Amino acid sequence: MLRKLYREEEERKANFIFLAVILIVSIPLIAEYTYDILTGNWKILKLISIFAFVYLIDYGILE
């Protein structure tokens, strides 16, 4: 039982680190890409990147 609790704690730490890294990387990029899309200077890869970042953030939160 202690091993299971230890594993769950390690998974929580890993998920927190994953979420922190994704947020640090993605928030500025999402802001920049959103600005580019709203000003008309957009490409499909920027739109796909926004959805990918949002998916990763949701995955990190729900995991």
Stockholm file with secondary structure:
# STOCKHOLM 1.0

chainA/1-63         MLRKLYREEEERKANFIFLAVILIVSIPLIAEYTYDILTGNWKILKLISIFAFVYLIDYGILE
#=GR chainA/1-63 SS CHHHHHHHHHHHHHHHHHHHHHHHHHHHHHHHHHHHHHTTCCCHHHHHHHHHHHHHHHHHHHC
#=GC SS_cons        CHHHHHHHHHHHHHHHHHHHHHHHHHHHHHHHHHHHHHTTCCCHHHHHHHHHHHHHHHHHHHC
//
